[in-house]
Amino acid sequence: MTVFRAYDVRGVYGTDLTEELVRLVGESFGSFAGGGRVSLGRDTRNSGPSLERAFLEGVLSTGCEVHSYGIIPISIIGFITKAEGLKAASYISASHNPPEYNGVRFRTGDGYGLLYQQSSIMKYYREGGFLRGEGRVQNRSAASAIDIYRKYVEGRLHLERPLRAVLDMGNGSACTMPSFYRELGIEPIVINGEMDGLFSGRGPAPTEETLREACRIVREAGADFGVGFDPDADRGIIIDDLGRVLPPEKVAIIIARRRYRRGDLVISGFDCSMILEHELQRDGIRVKRERVGDVFVANRVKDENAVLGVERSGHFFLPEFQYSDDPFAMSLAIAEIISQGERLSRLADEIEDYPYRQKNIRLREEPERVMRRLAEELSCENPDTLDGLKITTESYSVLIRPSNTEPVVRLYVEATSGDIEQIEKRYEELIQRLI
């Protein structure tokens, strides 16, 4: 499997992803940046320091001035890159992948995802011809960047009462953020708040299963809400005051209803529940779908002047703060709503639940080949092919798509009526037969 994924470089450290490869990626990125000023950060993975040094060596060889922040959330890197007028940003992380993975992610000068394969980064990587120069490093404080961001959001949100929130930092870059919440009037109850590149507290991915401890603490502490983050802190999963993990779609509906107006536009990932359309159309808020991937959704939000973007995986985009996926802005928007006297559980219970299943099916060959066979097999069902294969009926929807980050095919099943287990079984058996 290639390490050059749809919108980042990602693979198993030491085999797929090596210092030599990352150094070349650094040379390519620096050449793309024209030897200008760029930013660099990372999450807490054990392989991070070594890969960061290799990447930095490559970037410096092109004459760039690198503002290096060390361990810092990627959303803060995106913000500070735009705030300081830098050319672009880079970040060493494999996001939610297991600790043996690592990678390189990119942000534009505006702070949102860079489709690097459509830029000159890949041209330089394949063809060489790198710029040459003597670059320099400015070691910057992650705490100072976070404080600049805090002062920025302070003027955009108004809490009407103090709140308590359980923050499951997942041993990742979000470990830098407790004081951010405290200074904004939210008392943080921190768990998994020690930086640990093995993510030994609960693993890297914030899910209903891995957030059970956070859910328990929300209930026992009488907290107003909770948030679980992934290692690079571009995802945020919300827990309500009853200790229930809320689907990102419900969170998006709550925010849209209370912050935005009729006629406004929400962009949703292709894999999101159809509950978004069903609920928000009652409020006169439009919903459009975009292919799965934070970069694709961020670009669509910006291009169409949407007020909100959401992905099923927990990426949220609030352009009133920044175009980059930003779980901190999302959590603050929820906090403001709660501070006005609403219980998050009551707001969530106003929204209908649709049975939803997701399954990952690991592949032994390139996903494109598998998807071609599936497309042929399912052609009689006239699937939507915007991103994978999506079949929608009056009683259910099924989406089959390859992951942008892992060698798997994802199966998503949602039902408004009928037996969801039987629907899931039918399509899973079909996939297994064809892989």
C-alpha positions in Angstrom: 0.0 0.0 0.0 1.2 3.5 -0.9 1.9 6.0 1.9 0.7 8.8 -0.4 -3.0 8.9 0.6 -5.7 11.2 -0.6 -4.7 14.2 1.5 -1.7 13.2 3.6 1.3 10.9 3.8 0.7 8.0 6.2 2.1 4.6 6.9 3.7 2.2 9.4 6.9 3.8 10.8 10.1 2.0 10.0 8.7 0.0 7.1 6.3 2.1 4.9 7.4 5.4 6.4 11.0 6.1 6.9 13.2 9.1 7.8 14.6 9.1 4.3 11.2 9.3 2.7 10.0 12.0 5.1 13.1 14.0 4.4 12.3 14.0 0.7 8.7 15.0 1.5 10.2 17.9 3.5 12.3 19.0 0.5 9.2 18.8 -1.7 7.1 20.8 0.8 9.8 23.4 1.2 10.2 23.8 -2.6 6.4 24.1 -2.9 6.6 26.9 -0.3 9.2 28.7 -2.4 11.7 28.9 0.4 9.2 31.1 2.3 7.9 31.0 5.9 6.1 27.9 7.1 5.0 26.3 10.3 5.6 22.8 11.8 4.0 20.8 14.6 3.4 17.2 15.7 1.4 15.0 18.0 2.8 12.8 20.8 3.7 9.6 18.8 7.1 8.0 19.8 8.3 8.2 16.2 7.4 11.9 16.0 10.7 13.5 17.1 12.8 11.5 14.7 10.5 12.1 11.7 10.2 15.7 12.7 14.0 16.1 12.5 14.1 14.4 9.1 11.3 16.5 7.7 12.8 19.7 9.1 16.2 18.9 7.6 14.5 18.6 4.2 12.5 21.8 4.5 15.5 23.8 5.7 17.6 22.6 2.7 15.2 24.6 0.5 15.8 27.9 2.3 12.6 28.1 4.3 12.1 29.8 7.6 10.3 27.2 9.8 8.3 28.2 12.8 8.5 25.0 14.9 5.9 24.6 17.6 6.6 21.0 18.8 3.6 19.2 20.3 0.5 21.3 19.5 -3.0 20.5 18.1 -3.2 20.7 14.3 -6.2 23.0 14.5 -4.0 25.5 16.4 -1.3 25.1 13.8 -3.9 25.9 11.1 -5.0 29.0 13.0 -1.6 30.4 13.8 -0.4 29.8 10.2 -3.1 32.1 8.9 -2.8 34.6 11.8 0.9 35.1 11.1 0.7 35.2 7.3 2.8 32.0 6.7 2.9 30.3 3.4 1.7 26.8 4.6 1.8 24.4 7.5 3.0 20.9 8.0 2.3 18.4 10.8 3.8 15.1 11.8 0.9 12.7 12.7 -1.1 9.8 11.6 -4.3 11.2 13.2 -6.4 8.4 14.7 -4.3 5.5 13.4 -2.6 3.1 15.9 0.7 4.2 17.5 2.9 2.3 15.0 1.7 4.6 12.3 2.9 8.1 11.5 2.7 10.5 8.7 2.9 14.1 7.4 -0.2 16.3 7.1 -0.4 19.7 5.4 -2.4 23.0 5.7 -2.7 25.9 3.4 -1.8 29.5 4.3 -5.4 30.0 5.1 -5.2 27.1 7.7 -7.3 24.5 6.1 -6.4 21.2 4.4 -4.1 21.2 1.5 -4.7 18.7 -1.3 -1.0 18.2 -1.7 -1.3 15.7 -4.6 -2.9 18.5 -6.7 -0.1 20.9 -5.8 3.6 21.0 -6.8 4.5 19.0 -3.7 4.1 15.7 -5.6 5.7 17.1 -8.7 8.8 17.9 -6.8 8.8 14.5 -5.0 8.6 12.6 -8.3 10.8 14.8 -10.4 13.3 16.4 -8.0 14.6 19.8 -8.9 14.3 21.0 -5.3 15.0 24.6 -4.4 18.3 25.1 -2.5 19.0 27.6 0.2 20.0 27.9 3.8 16.9 27.9 5.9 16.5 28.7 9.6 14.4 27.5 12.5 12.4 29.7 14.9 11.4 27.6 17.9 8.0 28.9 18.9 5.9 28.3 22.0 2.8 26.1 21.6 1.4 27.7 24.7 1.7 31.2 23.2 0.0 30.1 20.0 -2.8 28.5 22.1 -3.2 31.8 24.0 -3.4 33.8 20.8 -6.2 31.5 19.7 -8.0 31.7 23.1 -8.0 35.5 22.9 -9.4 35.2 19.3 -12.3 32.9 20.3 -13.0 34.9 23.5 -14.6 37.6 21.5 -16.8 35.2 19.5 -18.4 33.2 22.3 -20.2 34.3 25.4 -20.8 31.9 28.3 -23.7 32.9 30.5 -22.7 30.7 33.4 -19.6 28.7 34.4 -19.5 25.1 33.1 -17.8 21.8 33.9 -16.5 19.6 31.2 -14.8 16.2 31.1 -11.9 16.4 28.6 -10.5 13.1 27.5 -7.2 14.2 25.8 -6.4 10.7 24.6 -2.7 11.2 25.6 -2.2 13.3 22.4 -1.7 16.9 21.5 -4.9 18.0 23.2 -3.0 17.6 26.5 -1.8 21.2 25.9 -5.3 22.6 26.1 -6.7 22.4 29.8 -5.8 26.0 30.6 -7.5 27.1 27.4 -10.8 25.9 28.7 -10.2 27.1 32.2 -9.5 30.6 31.2 -12.7 30.7 29.1 -14.9 29.8 32.1 -15.1 26.0 31.7 -13.7 23.9 34.6 -11.8 21.0 33.0 -11.9 17.5 34.4 -9.0 16.0 32.5 -8.5 12.3 31.9 -5.7 10.7 29.8 -4.0 14.1 30.1 -0.4 12.8 30.1 1.4 12.8 26.8 2.0 9.2 25.8 3.0 8.2 22.3 1.5 4.7 22.8 -1.9 6.2 23.7 -2.1 3.7 26.5 -5.0 5.4 28.3 -7.7 4.5 25.8 -6.1 4.2 22.3 -6.0 6.9 19.6 -9.5 6.8 18.3 -12.3 8.5 20.3 -15.3 6.1 20.0 -18.3 5.1 22.0 -16.3 2.1 23.3 -13.1 3.9 24.1 -14.8 6.9 25.8 -16.7 4.7 28.4 -14.5 6.0 31.2 -15.1 9.6 30.2 -18.9 8.9 30.0 -18.8 7.5 33.5 -16.9 10.5 34.9 -19.4 12.9 33.2 -22.2 11.2 35.1 -20.4 10.9 38.5 -19.0 14.4 38.4 -22.3 16.0 37.3 -20.5 17.6 34.4 -22.4 19.6 31.8 -20.7 17.7 28.9 -17.6 15.9 27.8 -15.3 15.8 24.8 -13.0 13.1 23.5 -10.1 14.0 21.2 -7.8 12.1 18.9 -3.9 12.4 18.9 -3.7 15.4 16.5 -6.9 16.9 17.9 -8.7 17.5 14.7 -11.6 15.4 15.9 -14.0 15.9 18.8 -16.6 13.5 20.1 -19.2 15.0 22.4 -20.7 13.3 25.5 -23.9 14.7 26.9 -24.7 15.3 30.6 -26.2 11.8 31.0 -22.9 10.3 29.9 -24.0 9.3 26.3 -21.8 9.7 23.3 -23.7 11.8 20.8 -23.4 11.1 17.0 -21.6 14.1 15.3 -24.8 14.6 13.2 -26.8 15.3 16.3 -24.2 17.8 17.5 -24.2 19.5 14.1 -28.0 19.8 14.2 -28.0 21.3 17.7 -25.3 23.9 16.7 -27.0 24.7 13.4 -30.4 25.2 15.0 -29.2 27.6 17.7 -26.4 29.5 15.9 -27.6 29.8 12.3 -30.6 30.9 10.3 -33.0 29.8 7.6 -31.4 29.6 4.2 -27.9 28.9 5.7 -26.0 25.9 4.3 -24.4 23.0 6.1 -21.9 20.7 4.3 -21.9 17.1 5.4 -19.7 14.2 4.7 -21.1 11.6 2.3 -21.2 9.0 5.1 -23.3 11.1 7.5 -26.7 10.1 8.6 -29.7 11.2 6.5 -31.1 12.6 9.8 -29.3 15.8 8.9 -31.5 16.5 6.0 -34.6 15.2 7.7 -34.1 17.5 10.8 -32.6 20.6 9.4 -35.1 21.0 6.5 -37.6 21.7 9.3 -35.5 24.7 10.2 -35.1 25.9 6.6 -31.4 25.1 6.7 -30.0 23.5 3.6 -27.7 20.4 3.6 -25.3 19.4 0.8 -23.1 16.3 0.6 -19.4 16.2 -0.1 -17.0 13.2 -0.4 -15.6 11.9 2.8 -12.3 13.6 3.9 -11.6 16.6 6.1 -9.9 18.5 3.2 -12.7 17.9 0.8 -15.4 19.1 3.3 -13.3 22.1 4.4 -12.8 23.2 0.8 -16.5 22.8 0.1 -17.5 24.8 3.2 -15.2 27.7 2.0 -16.2 27.5 -1.7 -20.0 27.6 -0.9 -19.9 30.0 2.1 -21.4 27.4 4.3 -21.9 28.1 8.0 -21.0 24.6 9.2 -19.3 21.4 8.0 -19.5 18.0 9.7 -18.1 14.5 9.1 -19.3 11.2 10.7 -15.8 10.7 12.2 -16.1 13.8 14.3 -14.6 16.5 12.2 -16.3 19.9 12.6 -15.8 23.0 10.5 -17.1 26.4 11.9 -15.9 29.1 9.5 -16.9 31.8 11.9 -13.8 30.7 13.7 -11.6 29.1 11.0 -12.0 26.9 7.9 -9.9 24.1 9.4 -11.5 21.3 11.3 -11.6 22.5 14.9 -13.0 20.5 17.8 -12.2 23.2 20.2 -14.5 25.8 18.4 -17.2 23.1 18.1 -17.0 22.3 21.9 -17.2 26.0 22.7 -20.2 26.5 20.5 -21.9 23.6 22.4 -20.8 25.1 25.7 -22.4 28.5 24.8 -25.7 26.8 24.0 -25.6 24.8 27.3 -24.8 28.0 29.3 -28.1 29.5 28.1 -29.9 27.1 30.4 -30.4 24.0 28.1 -29.4 20.5 29.1 -27.5 18.9 26.3 -29.3 15.6 26.8 -32.7 17.3 26.3 -31.5 18.9 23.1 -30.2 15.6 21.9 -33.5 13.8 22.7 -35.4 16.2 20.6 -33.7 14.6 17.6 -34.8 11.2 16.3 -32.4 8.3 16.3 -31.9 6.1 13.2 -30.3 2.7 13.6 -26.8 3.0 12.2 -24.0 0.4 11.7 -20.4 0.8 10.5 -18.0 -2.0 9.7 -14.4 -2.0 8.4 -13.4 -4.8 6.1 -9.6 -5.2 5.7 -8.3 -5.6 2.2 -5.5 -7.7 0.7 -5.2 -5.7 -2.5 -5.6 -2.1 -3.7 -9.0 -0.7 -2.9 -9.6 0.5 -6.4 -9.8 -3.0 -7.8 -12.3 -4.1 -5.1 -14.5 -1.1 -5.7 -14.5 -1.7 -9.5 -15.8 -5.3 -8.9 -18.4 -4.0 -6.4 -19.6 -1.3 -8.8 -20.2 -3.9 -11.5 -22.0 -6.2 -9.1 -24.3 -3.4 -7.8 -24.9 -1.5 -11.0 -28.5 -2.7 -11.1 -29.2 -0.8 -7.9 -28.0 2.5 -9.5 -25.7 3.6 -6.7 -24.6 7.3 -6.2 -20.9 7.3 -7.0 -19.8 10.7 -5.6 -17.7 8.9 -3.0 -17.8 5.1 -3.2 -21.1 3.5 -3.8 -24.3 4.7 -2.1 -27.6 3.0 -2.4 -30.7 4.8 -1.0 -34.2 3.4 -0.6 -37.3 4.5 1.3 -36.3 2.3 4.2 -32.5 2.3 4.3 -29.2 3.6 2.9 -26.0 1.7 2.3 -22.6 3.3 1.6 -19.5 1.3 0.6 -16.3 3.3 0.2 -12.6 2.8 0.5 -10.9 4.5 3.4 -8.6 7.5 2.6 -6.2 6.6 5.4 -6.3 2.7 5.8 -6.3 -0.4 3.6 -10.0 -1.1 4.3 -13.4 -0.8 2.8 -15.9 0.8 5.0 -19.6 -0.4 5.1 -22.1 2.1 6.5 -25.8 1.0 6.9 -28.6 3.1 8.1 -32.3 2.1 8.3 -35.5 4.0 9.0 -37.5 0.7 9.0 -36.8 -2.9 8.5 -34.1 -5.2 9.9 -30.8 -3.4 9.9 -28.9 -6.6 10.8 -30.2 -8.4 7.7 -29.3 -5.4 5.5 -25.8 -5.3 6.9 -25.4 -9.0 6.5 -26.4 -8.9 2.9 -23.9 -6.3 1.9 -21.1 -7.6 4.0 -21.4 -11.0 2.5 -21.3 -9.4 -1.0 -18.1 -7.5 -0.1 -16.5 -10.6 1.4 -17.3 -12.6 -1.7 -15.6 -10.0 -4.0 -12.4 -9.2 -2.0 
